[in-house]
Amino acid sequence: MTLFQAIVLAVAGFAAGTVNAVAGGGTFITFAALVASGLPTLDANATSAVALTPSNLSSAVGYRAEIRAHFHEMIPFAIFALIGGGLGALLLIWLGDGGFRPLVPWLLLVATLMFAFSAQIRAFVAPWSQGEHGVAKLVAYVVMSVVSVYGGFFGAGVGIMMLAALAIVAGGDYHKANAIKLLMAFLIQIVSSALLIAGGLVHWPQALVTIAASALGGYYGVAIARRVPEKIIRAVVVAIGAALTVVFFVK
C-alpha cells in the first residue's frame, strides 16, 4: 500500500463514517476506494465490512437506552442477525472472487435503487406501521431474515430495508426501529467479519487505515454532516452508487 493509497483510504473512511452516521451508504465509498487501491472485489468487500464494524458499534452504543428498554423484543432480531450474517459471509467465501465479481454491478444497482427510492419505500410501509397487521408483520420478519443474509454477504443499502420492515414491527416508533437496526447491523458485521477474517480475505493495512478514519468520521463528522440536509447527502450517495454501478457493468 502506497502513501497515496493510504491517504485515499483515510479520506474514504472518514467520509463513510460521516455518511453512515447520517444517512447510511458508507459501504459504497469504502468499497470503491479499496477496489481503486488494487484489491480484488471480494477482498475489498470483506475488508470494507471489517473496517466499518467499529463505527456501527459506536452508533449502537448511542442507542443503548432504547436497546435496554426493548431488549426482550430484540432477541429474535438478534438471532436473525447472528445466523444471517454468518450465512451471508459463508456464501461470500464459497463463491470466491470469480463468483462474486459478476454479482457486484447487480448488487450495486439494487442498493442504489433502494437509496434513491428510500422515501417511497418508507411511505409504502407507513399504512402498516399503525395497529395490528398479522400478515404484514410476518412478511416483515421474513424480510428481516433475508436482509440479515444480504448484510453478511454485501450490506450496502441494508439499513433501508431493515427500517422499512421494522417500521411495521415497531409500530411506527422510529427510535425503537433504529435501535434494532443498529444492533442487528453490528451483530451481522461481527459474525461476518469473524468468518471473513478466518477466511483470509481481509487486508489489514488497508483495513486499519479505514477503521481509524471511519471512527473519526463517525464521531467528528456528525457535526459537519448536520449542517448539510439529509436529502443532499442521500443524493451524493445515490450518485456514487450509480457511478459505481455503471463502472462495474462496463467492466
Residue pairs with C-beta under 8 A, 6 or more apart in sequence:
1 9
1 37
1 205
1 206
1 209
5 37
5 38
5 206
6 205
6 209
8 33
8 36
8 37
9 30
9 33
9 34
9 37
9 206
9 209
9 210
9 213
10 209
10 210
10 212
10 213
11 33
11 213
12 29
12 30
12 32
12 33
12 34
12 210
12 213
13 30
13 33
13 51
13 209
13 210
13 211
13 212
13 213
13 214
13 216
13 217
14 213
14 214
14 216
14 217
14 221
15 26
15 29
15 217
15 221
16 26
16 27
16 29
16 30
16 52
16 55
16 210
16 214
16 217
17 26
17 52
17 55
17 213
17 214
17 215
17 216
17 217
17 218
17 219
17 221
18 26
18 217
18 218
18 221
18 222
18 224
18 225
19 25
19 26
19 29
19 217
19 225
19 233
19 236
19 237
20 26
20 52
20 55
20 56
20 59
20 214
20 217
20 218
21 55
21 59
21 217
21 218
21 221
21 222
21 225
22 222
22 225
22 226
22 230
22 233
23 230
23 233
23 234
23 237
24 115
24 157
24 159
24 160
24 237
25 115
25 156
25 157
25 234
25 237
25 240
25 241
26 52
26 55
26 214
27 48
27 49
27 52
27 111
27 154
27 155
27 156
28 108
28 111
28 156
28 237
28 240
28 241
28 244
29 240
30 48
30 51
30 52
30 210
30 214
31 44
31 45
31 48
31 156
31 244
32 240
32 244
33 210
34 43
34 44
34 47
34 48
34 203
34 206
34 210
35 41
35 44
37 206
39 47
39 203
39 206
40 97
40 101
41 97
41 100
41 101
41 104
42 92
42 95
42 96
42 97
42 100
42 101
42 201
43 97
43 201
43 202
43 203
45 92
45 100
45 154
46 92
46 196
46 199
46 201
46 202
47 201
47 202
47 203
47 206
47 207
47 210
48 210
49 155
49 189
49 192
49 193
49 196
50 189
50 193
50 196
50 197
50 202
50 207
50 211
51 206
51 207
51 210
51 211
51 214
52 189
52 210
52 214
53 186
53 189
53 190
53 193
54 211
54 214
54 215
55 214
55 215
55 217
55 218
56 182
56 185
56 186
56 189
57 186
58 215
58 218
58 219
59 182
59 186
59 218
60 67
60 179
60 182
60 183
60 185
60 186
62 182
63 175
63 178
63 179
63 182
63 183
66 175
66 176
66 178
66 179
67 74
67 179
67 183
70 176
70 179
70 180
73 180
74 179
74 180
74 183
76 141
77 144
77 180
77 183
77 184
78 183
78 184
78 187
80 141
80 144
80 145
80 148
80 184
81 148
81 151
81 183
81 184
81 185
81 187
81 188
81 191
82 187
82 188
82 191
83 148
84 145
84 146
84 147
84 148
84 149
84 150
84 151
84 152
84 188
85 148
85 149
85 151
85 152
85 187
85 188
85 189
85 190
85 191
85 192
86 152
86 191
86 192
86 195
87 148
87 149
87 152
88 148
88 149
88 150
88 151
88 152
88 153
88 154
88 188
88 192
89 152
89 153
89 191
89 192
89 193
89 195
89 196
89 199
90 195
91 149
91 152
91 153
92 100
92 152
92 153
92 154
92 192
92 196
93 195
93 196
93 199
93 201
95 103
104 248
105 245
105 248
105 249
107 154
107 156
108 156
108 241
108 244
108 245
108 248
109 245
109 249
110 157
111 154
111 156
111 157
111 241
112 157
112 238
112 241
112 242
112 244
112 245
114 121
114 157
114 160
114 161
115 157
115 160
115 234
115 237
115 238
115 241
116 238
118 160
118 234
121 160
121 161
121 164
122 163
122 164
122 167
124 164
125 164
125 165
125 167
125 168
126 167
126 172
128 136
128 167
128 168
129 167
129 168
129 170
129 171
129 172
130 171
130 172
131 171
133 168
136 168
137 168
137 169
139 165
139 168
140 165
140 166
140 168
140 169
141 165
141 169
143 161
143 164
143 165
144 162
144 165
144 166
144 169
144 184
147 158
147 161
147 162
147 165
148 184
148 188
150 158
150 161
151 158
151 184
151 185
151 188
151 189
151 192
152 188
152 189
152 191
152 192
153 192
155 188
155 189
156 241
158 185
158 188
159 181
159 185
162 180
162 181
162 184
162 185
163 177
163 178
163 181
166 176
166 177
166 180
166 181
167 174
167 177
169 177
169 180
170 176
170 177
170 180
193 202
196 202
225 233
